[in-house]
Amino acid sequence: MAPGGVFPISPEQRSSQWYAGTDRNAYIHRAWMRRGLPAHAFDGRPHIAIANTASDLTPCNAHLGEVAESVKQGIWEAGGVPMNLPAVSLGETLVRPTAMLWRNMAAMATEEMLRANPIDGVVLLGGCDKTIPSLLMAAASVDLPAVVVPGGPMLTGTFRGKPLGCGTDVWKLSEEVRAGTLSEEEFLRSESSMIRSRGHCNTMGTASTMACVAEALGTTVPGVAGVPAPDSRLLESAHGTGRLVVEMVADGRRPSTTLTKGSFLNAIVALAAVGGSTNAVVHLLAIAGRLGIDLTLDDFDRTGGGVPLLVDLQPAGRHLMEDFHRAGGLLAVLNEVRDLLDPQALTVTGRPLVDHLDGARIWDDSVIHRREEPLQADAGIAVLRGNLAPSGAVVKPAAASPELLNHRGRAVVFDSIEDMHARIDDPDLDVDATSVLVLRGCGPKGYPGMPEVANLPLPTKLLEQGVRDMVRICDGRMSGTAYGTVVLHVAPEAAAGGPLGLVRTGDWIELDVAGRRLDVDVPADELELRRPAQEMMGAFAAPTRGWERLYVDHVMQADTGVDLDFLVGSSGHEVSRESH
């Protein structure tokens, strides 16, 4: 403490607005934090929040408390003061009706707590699907120095001597039970083998995708995405991230100074090259919206359209995330497509992403293919438009059946998720292998929350005939671990007056992925005269209070990221009024 009892707080630090001085308020702020903290914790050192989504009810993030301890050690070592900040945690497998309903709430809560507290920077700990997106949305809006540590995938489990893909093999095995080719007893036996260790899904599902996307954006220490959760190198990276964030505060590196349109285009290149989840589309659009960056649905097609698929990983391929890390990881992939990346886009290190690719090698080209021998030459997520999706829809060709990417079939329409469950296995359902299954009422407003139901199960009678894929169309999402010829994120959704709400069973639907078209073969004047089905409208969400009411009243559509209209943009980190 300096002479006269004045703490020598650096005026450069944001936290000095709370801790500097000798008045009553500064006294209160310091005194109430002196529960083991020494006096020199307030001598001008940066105070760093660790926004931690660890929760026993988010099993994929349950280990993040241990990761946080390594981050703390790195922060202390670099001269900062770490502060644990529990963040809203969304367990994809548990919360109902869908974790996506609360992504924006989690982002808003984290943003407000970062702004309200005396911190100078933040480390964002996420893993399960919605946690990294919500944390990045928050960080973009509050604009303090921020860096992500992904929680990492679980290790590979095995069943009957073969690797199990978390999520992907659930869909496969459950369809085999419904087809009568796998007993229920055997199916349940696989349950204890599916989740072998701590960590998130070991396929290239949404969690793995968002870790890779976060790295390609430049928001992680390069090389950390895909490190398995039990791997000691994750803790080493967490320690290094703690050191890095203190440096970021000193240098003033924050989202607004490092993230550009080029950063997002790099993320789209990575998304295509790894065969990532379609969910990344709505998350990237939402994060860009918080920064005021003009990212559109068409950017995913323009930038990702010519990118080769290089990673042979479930659900689009054979291997799993442990293999991906062993084979060289994301940096090896990006090095293969280096010429497609924006060379100016920075990372949290202050250096361009491309500078971190030197020396990145492929160690197993059966997992990561070389540029000249891709799994697919054109693997980007395709954006479709037409009279069924005026504002757009998406499909993932890498996870689809090639023969169905150009298809004409009769619609079999389900007016709600309950309607689908009630009728999908009805032996009298008028459906065949050429039919197009349409599920509506599952968009942001209609469900509410845009759940992962678009990859609806196939009718049992067709499974028994050997059918394993059909064209499916929905205004909802599907799990990143899912596969099939699924057209999703149809916008506007049925509950927002979209034409999907006017389709009738028996209408002919035309899907032309190469031509980027999705149409119902009904004359425009006839379509205009139709009215939405009462059964569908009766199933739409109609909340009267709470978050659901706020969400339904303000949520935007899939083509703009499903954020709330009043959360788009940034409010910064300034807080002008005192609390006492």
ChimeraX attribute file (.defattr): number of C-alpha atoms within 10 A of each C-alpha:
attribute: neighborCount
match mode: 1-to-1
recipient: residues
	/A:1	12
	/A:2	9
	/A:3	7
	/A:4	7
	/A:5	9
	/A:6	13
	/A:7	21
	/A:8	17
	/A:9	22
	/A:10	17
	/A:11	11
	/A:12	13
	/A:13	21
	/A:14	21
	/A:15	22
	/A:16	24
	/A:17	18
	/A:18	18
	/A:19	26
	/A:20	23
	/A:21	16
	/A:22	12
	/A:23	10
	/A:24	9
	/A:25	16
	/A:26	16
	/A:27	15
	/A:28	14
	/A:29	14
	/A:30	18
	/A:31	13
	/A:32	8
	/A:33	14
	/A:34	13
	/A:35	8
	/A:36	6
	/A:37	12
	/A:38	10
	/A:39	12
	/A:40	13
	/A:41	19
	/A:42	23
	/A:43	18
	/A:44	22
	/A:45	21
	/A:46	30
	/A:47	27
	/A:48	28
	/A:49	24
	/A:50	27
	/A:51	24
	/A:52	24
	/A:53	30
	/A:54	29
	/A:55	19
	/A:56	12
	/A:57	15
	/A:58	21
	/A:59	19
	/A:60	31
	/A:61	29
	/A:62	19
	/A:63	21
	/A:64	24
	/A:65	17
	/A:66	12
	/A:67	23
	/A:68	26
	/A:69	18
	/A:70	20
	/A:71	28
	/A:72	25
	/A:73	19
	/A:74	25
	/A:75	28
	/A:76	19
	/A:77	15
	/A:78	18
	/A:79	16
	/A:80	25
	/A:81	24
	/A:82	26
	/A:83	18
	/A:84	16
	/A:85	19
	/A:86	17
	/A:87	24
	/A:88	21
	/A:89	24
	/A:90	30
	/A:91	23
	/A:92	21
	/A:93	15
	/A:94	12
	/A:95	14
	/A:96	12
	/A:97	14
	/A:98	20
	/A:99	22
	/A:100	24
	/A:101	26
	/A:102	21
	/A:103	25
	/A:104	24
	/A:105	18
	/A:106	23
	/A:107	26
	/A:108	22
	/A:109	15
	/A:110	25
	/A:111	26
	/A:112	15
	/A:113	18
	/A:114	25
	/A:115	21
	/A:116	12
	/A:117	16
	/A:118	21
	/A:119	26
	/A:120	29
	/A:121	32
	/A:122	27
	/A:123	31
	/A:124	28
	/A:125	27
	/A:126	32
	/A:127	36
	/A:128	32
	/A:129	30
	/A:130	26
	/A:131	31
	/A:132	27
	/A:133	28
	/A:134	31
	/A:135	32
	/A:136	28
	/A:137	32
	/A:138	30
	/A:139	34
	/A:140	28
	/A:141	30
	/A:142	28
	/A:143	25
	/A:144	25
	/A:145	28
	/A:146	30
	/A:147	31
	/A:148	30
	/A:149	30
	/A:150	36
	/A:151	35
	/A:152	32
	/A:153	32
	/A:154	27
	/A:155	25
	/A:156	24
	/A:157	19
	/A:158	16
	/A:159	15
	/A:160	10
	/A:161	7
	/A:162	9
	/A:163	16
	/A:164	25
	/A:165	28
	/A:166	27
	/A:167	22
	/A:168	22
	/A:169	19
	/A:170	18
	/A:171	16
	/A:172	14
	/A:173	19
	/A:174	17
	/A:175	20
	/A:176	19
	/A:177	17
	/A:178	19
	/A:179	21
	/A:180	13
	/A:181	12
	/A:182	14
	/A:183	15
	/A:184	14
	/A:185	9
	/A:186	13
	/A:187	15
	/A:188	12
	/A:189	13
	/A:190	18
	/A:191	11
	/A:192	11
	/A:193	17
	/A:194	23
	/A:195	22
	/A:196	15
	/A:197	16
	/A:198	20
	/A:199	25
	/A:200	29
	/A:201	29
	/A:202	33
	/A:203	33
	/A:204	35
	/A:205	31
	/A:206	26
	/A:207	36
	/A:208	30
	/A:209	25
	/A:210	30
	/A:211	31
	/A:212	28
	/A:213	31
	/A:214	27
	/A:215	30
	/A:216	31
	/A:217	27
	/A:218	28
	/A:219	25
	/A:220	26
	/A:221	22
	/A:222	20
	/A:223	20
	/A:224	26
	/A:225	28
	/A:226	29
	/A:227	26
	/A:228	28
	/A:229	26
	/A:230	17
	/A:231	13
	/A:232	11
	/A:233	13
	/A:234	22
	/A:235	21
	/A:236	15
	/A:237	23
	/A:238	30
	/A:239	22
	/A:240	19
	/A:241	27
	/A:242	29
	/A:243	21
	/A:244	22
	/A:245	29
	/A:246	28
	/A:247	22
	/A:248	21
	/A:249	23
	/A:250	16
	/A:251	11
	/A:252	14
	/A:253	21
	/A:254	22
	/A:255	23
	/A:256	19
	/A:257	13
	/A:258	21
	/A:259	21
	/A:260	21
	/A:261	17
	/A:262	18
	/A:263	27
	/A:264	28
	/A:265	24
	/A:266	26
	/A:267	26
	/A:268	29
	/A:269	28
	/A:270	32
	/A:271	27
	/A:272	28
	/A:273	32
	/A:274	30
	/A:275	30
	/A:276	36
	/A:277	27
	/A:278	25
	/A:279	23
	/A:280	23
	/A:281	22
	/A:282	20
	/A:283	26
	/A:284	27
	/A:285	23
	/A:286	29
	/A:287	26
	/A:288	25
	/A:289	23
	/A:290	22
	/A:291	23
	/A:292	17
	/A:293	18
	/A:294	12
	/A:295	20
	/A:296	16
	/A:297	22
	/A:298	14
	/A:299	15
	/A:300	25
	/A:301	20
	/A:302	16
	/A:303	20
	/A:304	25
	/A:305	19
	/A:306	17
	/A:307	26
	/A:308	27
	/A:309	29
	/A:310	29
	/A:311	31
	/A:312	24
	/A:313	23
	/A:314	27
	/A:315	27
	/A:316	27
	/A:317	16
	/A:318	14
	/A:319	23
	/A:320	26
	/A:321	27
	/A:322	20
	/A:323	21
	/A:324	29
	/A:325	22
	/A:326	16
	/A:327	21
	/A:328	20
	/A:329	27
	/A:330	28
	/A:331	27
	/A:332	24
	/A:333	26
	/A:334	24
	/A:335	21
	/A:336	21
	/A:337	17
	/A:338	17
	/A:339	10
	/A:340	17
	/A:341	22
	/A:342	19
	/A:343	15
	/A:344	15
	/A:345	23
	/A:346	23
	/A:347	26
	/A:348	29
	/A:349	21
	/A:350	16
	/A:351	14
	/A:352	18
	/A:353	26
	/A:354	20
	/A:355	12
	/A:356	17
	/A:357	19
	/A:358	10
	/A:359	10
	/A:360	17
	/A:361	17
	/A:362	22
	/A:363	15
	/A:364	14
	/A:365	15
	/A:366	16
	/A:367	24
	/A:368	32
	/A:369	22
	/A:370	21
	/A:371	17
	/A:372	10
	/A:373	13
	/A:374	18
	/A:375	20
	/A:376	17
	/A:377	16
	/A:378	18
	/A:379	26
	/A:380	31
	/A:381	26
	/A:382	28
	/A:383	28
	/A:384	28
	/A:385	22
	/A:386	16
	/A:387	18
	/A:388	27
	/A:389	25
	/A:390	16
	/A:391	21
	/A:392	24
	/A:393	28
	/A:394	29
	/A:395	24
	/A:396	25
	/A:397	25
	/A:398	25
	/A:399	22
	/A:400	20
	/A:401	17
	/A:402	12
	/A:403	8
	/A:404	19
	/A:405	19
	/A:406	15
	/A:407	16
	/A:408	19
	/A:409	20
	/A:410	22
	/A:411	24
	/A:412	22
	/A:413	21
	/A:414	23
	/A:415	23
	/A:416	22
	/A:417	17
	/A:418	10
	/A:419	15
	/A:420	18
	/A:421	13
	/A:422	11
	/A:423	13
	/A:424	20
	/A:425	16
	/A:426	12
	/A:427	12
	/A:428	9
	/A:429	12
	/A:430	11
	/A:431	18
	/A:432	15
	/A:433	17
	/A:434	15
	/A:435	21
	/A:436	27
	/A:437	28
	/A:438	27
	/A:439	27
	/A:440	28
	/A:441	29
	/A:442	30
	/A:443	29
	/A:444	30
	/A:445	27
	/A:446	24
	/A:447	24
	/A:448	25
	/A:449	26
	/A:450	28
	/A:451	21
	/A:452	23
	/A:453	18
	/A:454	26
	/A:455	26
	/A:456	21
	/A:457	21
	/A:458	20
	/A:459	24
	/A:460	20
	/A:461	19
	/A:462	18
	/A:463	20
	/A:464	15
	/A:465	10
	/A:466	11
	/A:467	15
	/A:468	18
	/A:469	20
	/A:470	26
	/A:471	26
	/A:472	22
	/A:473	30
	/A:474	30
	/A:475	33
	/A:476	28
	/A:477	27
	/A:478	23
	/A:479	21
	/A:480	27
	/A:481	26
	/A:482	25
	/A:483	23
	/A:484	23
	/A:485	22
	/A:486	29
	/A:487	29
	/A:488	30
	/A:489	32
	/A:490	32
	/A:491	27
	/A:492	25
	/A:493	29
	/A:494	28
	/A:495	25
	/A:496	17
	/A:497	12
	/A:498	19
	/A:499	23
	/A:500	27
	/A:501	26
	/A:502	18
	/A:503	25
	/A:504	19
	/A:505	15
	/A:506	15
	/A:507	16
	/A:508	18
	/A:509	23
	/A:510	21
	/A:511	24
	/A:512	16
	/A:513	22
	/A:514	11
	/A:515	12
	/A:516	17
	/A:517	20
	/A:518	25
	/A:519	18
	/A:520	25
	/A:521	16
	/A:522	14
	/A:523	8
	/A:524	10
	/A:525	8
	/A:526	8
	/A:527	15
	/A:528	11
	/A:529	8
	/A:530	13
	/A:531	11
	/A:532	17
	/A:533	13
	/A:534	9
	/A:535	12
	/A:536	19
	/A:537	16
	/A:538	12
	/A:539	19
	/A:540	20
	/A:541	19
	/A:542	15
	/A:543	14
	/A:544	10
	/A:545	8
	/A:546	8
	/A:547	13
	/A:548	18
	/A:549	15
	/A:550	13
	/A:551	23
	/A:552	21
	/A:553	14
	/A:554	16
	/A:555	21
	/A:556	19
	/A:557	24
	/A:558	30
	/A:559	22
	/A:560	21
	/A:561	24
	/A:562	25
	/A:563	27
	/A:564	19
	/A:565	14
	/A:566	9
	/A:567	19
	/A:568	18
	/A:569	19
	/A:570	19
	/A:571	16
	/A:572	15
	/A:573	20
	/A:574	11
	/A:575	10
	/A:576	7
	/A:577	6
	/A:578	8
	/A:579	5
	/A:580	6
